[in-house]
Amino acid sequence: MTEEQTRAPESVHWESNGRDEGNGGGGLAESVPPAKVQPVPPGSSLSRSDQPSFEPVLDSEEAAGLLHIHPKTLQRLARNGDIPGFRIGKLWGFRASALNEWLESKASN
């Protein structure tokens, strides 16, 4: 085999991605120009101040601890619709503000 037959084409080169994948850490990649990254202008829709802020969701144990009841009691109350809560898959979630509103409404009755 001649040297020209063993050399890779000029449009293809070996690049190392920094990971050891068992083959010397490199991979065969075509030459691609780097992507142009532009900063997000202030006041655009992606500004951090425009991002919605979410209230942390409490799990059953955290919410039950706030109310000083057992987590299973809390889950039963939520399942029956007596207390505000929601399910994500098998897990229950509670917002502290919703629990506070519920508690204030119960205290005023």
GIDAFEN-V211852 format. One record per pair of residues at least 6 apart in sequence whose C-alpha atoms are under 6 Angstrom apart, sorted by sequence separation. I is the first residue (numbers start at 1). J is the second residue. D is the distance in Angstrom with one decimal. If there is no record, write none. Layout:
<<I;J;D> <I;J;D>>
This chain:
<<19;25;5.4> <64;70;5.8> <77;83;5.6> <86;92;5.7> <87;93;5.9> <64;71;5.1> <78;85;5.4> <86;93;5.3> <85;93;5.8> <16;25;5.8> <85;94;4.9> <16;26;4.2> <61;71;5.3> <15;26;5.4> <60;71;5.4> <15;27;5.7> <14;27;5.8> <14;28;5.1> <12;30;4.7> <59;93;5.0> <58;93;5.6> <57;93;5.9> <58;94;5.0> <57;94;5.6> <57;95;5.2>>
